[in-house]
């Protein structure tokens, strides 16, 4: 019987990339990748992947999932502030907390080996702009205001409950702390404090494609760790094959790319020949957040090695724009 790896949240942008990545990495004679999401879709049929449409906050819905040879769950199914027009504490805890408990109870019942859970780097928001390198072992420091507060509280509660299942029932657990994950996907907007706005890097890429001027706000030397979706997928894969029983890892490259390098790279890759975008410097406008993710323990413990640094990410992003990965979703 094949070992089953279940991706909860498979219809999200990250979930689509991860499903494809794991299909390539795992031997289909030994493993079955199973997708779970809320949408009604036949998107996964062409990939030969079994798909279950369900609400993870409904405990009874888990009866429809496979009940034997469950090896692992990758838990991406969270209610995000970026998709909400207003904070709703009931919904955050219904989906993020109750849904996660249902997943954990399902894994316990089926004697699964491990869970991989994605935590937001908002769990260390109090360290932002105080420490340039965000160490993997930084203690929690939440911000209790803003549109990420309730979300972060719910995610931290889930992380603690996962640790309970690890210590009490032996469920292997791997927590991945995520900053922004860069990728091509159909959506170009998200919500901040309930307001619909452009995803900044998508907006800049669009202006470069059109050869339009691009503003560079604040200090152009400030750096950011730019992790591409396919390196994130590699990180998940490494946690699924390691013989370790637990791990807490930052998703990142360990390298900072300056705002100047970011804008110049986008112009180089996306501006049409003969119509190169001009950079308009705006030092009076707000600075970008600056951070580099410490990935040292992921490199040492599970062999994670980033493959897509900034220019590689941009070139692959451009290829994805012209592909059909999301077609039919």
ROVO-840026 format. One record per residue (C-alpha): residue number from 0; residue in three letters; y, z, x. Coordinates in steps of 0.25 Angstrom, whole numbers, plus 5000, padded with zeros to 4 digits. Layout:
N
 num residu   py   pz   px
 NUM    ALA    Y    Z    X
...
//
This chain:
329
 num residu   py   pz   px
   0    UNK 5000 5000 5000
   1    UNK 5014 4996 5005
   2    UNK 5024 5007 5008
   3    UNK 5036 5007 4999
   4    UNK 5050 5008 5003
   5    UNK 5060 5009 4992
   6    UNK 5074 5006 4993
   7    UNK 5082 5013 4982
   8    UNK 5096 5006 4980
   9    UNK 5090 4993 4984
  10    UNK 5100 4985 4976
  11    UNK 5112 4990 4983
  12    UNK 5118 4982 4995
  13    UNK 5111 4990 5005
  14    UNK 5098 4991 4998
  15    UNK 5097 4975 4997
  16    UNK 5099 4974 5012
  17    UNK 5089 4986 5015
  18    UNK 5078 4980 5006
  19    UNK 5079 4966 5013
  20    UNK 5079 4973 5027
  21    UNK 5067 4982 5024
  22    UNK 5059 4970 5018
  23    UNK 5061 4963 5031
  24    UNK 5057 4976 5040
  25    UNK 5045 4981 5032
  26    UNK 5031 4974 5032
  27    UNK 5029 4971 5018
  28    UNK 5014 4973 5019
  29    UNK 5017 4988 5022
  30    UNK 5030 4991 5015
  31    UNK 5036 4988 5001
  32    UNK 5051 4988 5000
  33    UNK 5055 4992 4985
  34    UNK 5069 4991 4980
  35    UNK 5075 5001 4970
  36    UNK 5089 4999 4963
  37    UNK 5097 5000 4950
  38    UNK 5099 4985 4947
  39    UNK 5090 4977 4939
  40    UNK 5087 4965 4948
  41    UNK 5077 4956 4953
  42    UNK 5084 4955 4967
  43    UNK 5072 4960 4975
  44    UNK 5062 4951 4969
  45    UNK 5064 4940 4979
  46    UNK 5062 4950 4990
  47    UNK 5049 4954 4985
  48    UNK 5054 4969 4983
  49    UNK 5050 4977 4971
  50    UNK 5063 4982 4964
  51    UNK 5065 4994 4955
  52    UNK 5077 4995 4947
  53    UNK 5080 5010 4944
  54    UNK 5090 5021 4943
  55    UNK 5086 5032 4954
  56    UNK 5092 5043 4946
  57    UNK 5081 5040 4935
  58    UNK 5069 5048 4940
  59    UNK 5059 5041 4931
  60    UNK 5063 5028 4937
  61    UNK 5055 5031 4949
  62    UNK 5042 5030 4942
  63    UNK 5043 5015 4943
  64    UNK 5044 5015 4958
  65    UNK 5032 5014 4967
  66    UNK 5024 5028 4968
  67    UNK 5016 5025 4980
  68    UNK 5017 5022 4995
  69    UNK 5032 5024 4994
  70    UNK 5036 5025 5009
  71    UNK 5052 5026 5009
  72    UNK 5064 5026 5000
  73    UNK 5078 5021 5005
  74    UNK 5088 5027 4996
  75    UNK 5100 5019 4994
  76    UNK 5102 5021 4979
  77    UNK 5115 5029 4978
  78    UNK 5127 5029 4969
  79    UNK 5139 5025 4978
  80    UNK 5154 5027 4976
  81    UNK 5156 5013 4981
  82    UNK 5150 5008 4968
  83    UNK 5156 5019 4958
  84    UNK 5169 5018 4951
  85    UNK 5170 5033 4950
  86    UNK 5163 5045 4955
  87    UNK 5153 5050 4946
  88    UNK 5146 5063 4951
  89    UNK 5135 5062 4941
  90    UNK 5131 5048 4945
  91    UNK 5131 5051 4960
  92    UNK 5121 5062 4958
  93    UNK 5113 5055 4947
  94    UNK 5110 5043 4957
  95    UNK 5112 5049 4971
  96    UNK 5106 5062 4969
  97    UNK 5096 5062 4957
  98    UNK 5092 5048 4961
  99    UNK 5089 5052 4975
 100    UNK 5081 5064 4971
 101    UNK 5073 5054 4962
 102    UNK 5070 5045 4974
 103    UNK 5066 5057 4983
 104    UNK 5057 5062 4972
 105    UNK 5051 5049 4971
 106    UNK 5049 5048 4986
 107    UNK 5042 5062 4985
 108    UNK 5033 5058 4974
 109    UNK 5029 5046 4981
 110    UNK 5027 5053 4995
 111    UNK 5037 5043 5001
 112    UNK 5039 5044 5016
 113    UNK 5054 5044 5017
 114    UNK 5068 5041 5011
 115    UNK 5080 5034 5018
 116    UNK 5093 5039 5011
 117    UNK 5107 5033 5014
 118    UNK 5118 5043 5015
 119    UNK 5133 5040 5015
 120    UNK 5141 5043 5028
 121    UNK 5150 5050 5018
 122    UNK 5142 5062 5020
 123    UNK 5150 5064 5033
 124    UNK 5163 5059 5028
 125    UNK 5170 5072 5033
 126    UNK 5167 5066 5047
 127    UNK 5173 5053 5045
 128    UNK 5185 5050 5054
 129    UNK 5182 5063 5061
 130    UNK 5170 5058 5069
 131    UNK 5170 5043 5073
 132    UNK 5155 5043 5076
 133    UNK 5148 5049 5064
 134    UNK 5135 5056 5069
 135    UNK 5122 5055 5062
 136    UNK 5122 5070 5062
 137    UNK 5136 5073 5056
 138    UNK 5135 5084 5046
 139    UNK 5139 5081 5032
 140    UNK 5154 5081 5029
 141    UNK 5157 5076 5015
 142    UNK 5170 5072 5008
 143    UNK 5171 5078 4994
 144    UNK 5182 5069 4989
 145    UNK 5182 5054 4987
 146    UNK 5172 5044 4981
 147    UNK 5161 5047 4991
 148    UNK 5161 5062 4989
 149    UNK 5151 5063 4977
 150    UNK 5143 5052 4983
 151    UNK 5142 5059 4996
 152    UNK 5138 5072 4990
 153    UNK 5127 5066 4982
 154    UNK 5122 5058 4995
 155    UNK 5122 5071 5003
 156    UNK 5114 5078 4992
 157    UNK 5104 5067 4992
 158    UNK 5102 5068 5007
 159    UNK 5100 5083 5006
 160    UNK 5089 5081 4995
 161    UNK 5082 5071 5004
 162    UNK 5081 5081 5015
 163    UNK 5075 5090 5005
 164    UNK 5064 5080 5002
 165    UNK 5062 5078 5017
 166    UNK 5060 5092 5020
 167    UNK 5053 5096 5008
 168    UNK 5044 5084 5006
 169    UNK 5044 5077 5019
 170    UNK 5051 5065 5014
 171    UNK 5057 5058 5027
 172    UNK 5072 5056 5025
 173    UNK 5082 5047 5032
 174    UNK 5096 5048 5029
 175    UNK 5105 5036 5033
 176    UNK 5120 5039 5033
 177    UNK 5128 5026 5029
 178    UNK 5142 5022 5032
 179    UNK 5146 5009 5026
 180    UNK 5135 4999 5027
 181    UNK 5141 4985 5030
 182    UNK 5134 4973 5023
 183    UNK 5136 4960 5015
 184    UNK 5134 4963 5000
 185    UNK 5139 4956 4987
 186    UNK 5149 4968 4983
 187    UNK 5163 4968 4990
 188    UNK 5168 4980 4983
 189    UNK 5165 4995 4981
 190    UNK 5172 5007 4975
 191    UNK 5180 5017 4982
 192    UNK 5185 5029 4973
 193    UNK 5181 5020 4961
 194    UNK 5190 5008 4965
 195    UNK 5184 4995 4968
 196    UNK 5188 4990 4982
 197    UNK 5183 4979 4992
 198    UNK 5173 4983 5002
 199    UNK 5182 4983 5014
 200    UNK 5173 4975 5024
 201    UNK 5169 4965 5013
 202    UNK 5184 4963 5010
 203    UNK 5187 4960 5025
 204    UNK 5176 4951 5026
 205    UNK 5180 4943 5014
 206    UNK 5194 4942 5020
 207    UNK 5189 4937 5033
 208    UNK 5180 4926 5026
 209    UNK 5193 4922 5019
 210    UNK 5201 4922 5032
 211    UNK 5211 4932 5026
 212    UNK 5218 4942 5034
 213    UNK 5211 4956 5036
 214    UNK 5218 4969 5037
 215    UNK 5213 4979 5047
 216    UNK 5217 4993 5043
 217    UNK 5221 5005 5052
 218    UNK 5215 5007 5066
 219    UNK 5208 4994 5070
 220    UNK 5200 5002 5081
 221    UNK 5193 5011 5071
 222    UNK 5178 5009 5071
 223    UNK 5167 5009 5061
 224    UNK 5152 5008 5061
 225    UNK 5148 4995 5054
 226    UNK 5133 4996 5050
 227    UNK 5128 4984 5044
 228    UNK 5118 4984 5032
 229    UNK 5106 4979 5041
 230    UNK 5107 4990 5051
 231    UNK 5107 5000 5040
 232    UNK 5094 4993 5035
 233    UNK 5089 4995 5049
 234    UNK 5092 5009 5048
 235    UNK 5085 5011 5035
 236    UNK 5073 5004 5041
 237    UNK 5072 5013 5053
 238    UNK 5071 5025 5044
 239    UNK 5060 5019 5036
 240    UNK 5051 5016 5048
 241    UNK 5054 5029 5057
 242    UNK 5044 5040 5058
 243    UNK 5055 5050 5058
 244    UNK 5055 5059 5046
 245    UNK 5070 5060 5044
 246    UNK 5083 5055 5049
 247    UNK 5098 5054 5046
 248    UNK 5105 5042 5052
 249    UNK 5118 5035 5052
 250    UNK 5119 5021 5048
 251    UNK 5128 5014 5058
 252    UNK 5128 5006 5071
 253    UNK 5134 5016 5080
 254    UNK 5145 5007 5083
 255    UNK 5160 5006 5078
 256    UNK 5167 4993 5075
 257    UNK 5182 4994 5075
 258    UNK 5190 4989 5063
 259    UNK 5196 4978 5072
 260    UNK 5182 4974 5076
 261    UNK 5177 4974 5061
 262    UNK 5189 4965 5056
 263    UNK 5188 4955 5068
 264    UNK 5173 4954 5066
 265    UNK 5174 4951 5051
 266    UNK 5185 4940 5054
 267    UNK 5176 4934 5065
 268    UNK 5164 4933 5056
 269    UNK 5170 4930 5043
 270    UNK 5183 4923 5045
 271    UNK 5182 4908 5043
 272    UNK 5185 4899 5055
 273    UNK 5199 4896 5056
 274    UNK 5203 4907 5046
 275    UNK 5201 4920 5053
 276    UNK 5206 4932 5046
 277    UNK 5218 4939 5052
 278    UNK 5218 4954 5055
 279    UNK 5230 4962 5049
 280    UNK 5231 4975 5055
 281    UNK 5235 4987 5046
 282    UNK 5236 4999 5055
 283    UNK 5243 5007 5044
 284    UNK 5232 5006 5034
 285    UNK 5220 5016 5034
 286    UNK 5210 5017 5045
 287    UNK 5195 5013 5043
 288    UNK 5185 5025 5044
 289    UNK 5180 5025 5058
 290    UNK 5165 5029 5061
 291    UNK 5153 5026 5069
 292    UNK 5139 5030 5064
 293    UNK 5130 5038 5074
 294    UNK 5117 5031 5074
 295    UNK 5111 5037 5086
 296    UNK 5100 5045 5079
 297    UNK 5096 5032 5071
 298    UNK 5095 5025 5084
 299    UNK 5086 5035 5091
 300    UNK 5078 5040 5079
 301    UNK 5074 5028 5071
 302    UNK 5078 5016 5081
 303    UNK 5090 5011 5072
 304    UNK 5098 5000 5080
 305    UNK 5109 4993 5073
 306    UNK 5109 4978 5074
 307    UNK 5121 4974 5067
 308    UNK 5134 4978 5074
 309    UNK 5147 4973 5068
 310    UNK 5147 4958 5071
 311    UNK 5132 4957 5068
 312    UNK 5135 4964 5055
 313    UNK 5146 4954 5051
 314    UNK 5138 4942 5055
 315    UNK 5126 4947 5046
 316    UNK 5135 4950 5035
 317    UNK 5140 4936 5035
 318    UNK 5126 4931 5034
 319    UNK 5123 4940 5022
 320    UNK 5135 4935 5015
 321    UNK 5129 4921 5015
 322    UNK 5115 4926 5011
 323    UNK 5109 4930 4998
 324    UNK 5104 4944 5000
 325    UNK 5110 4950 4987
 326    UNK 5107 4937 4979
 327    UNK 5102 4941 4965
 328    UNK 5106 4956 4966
//
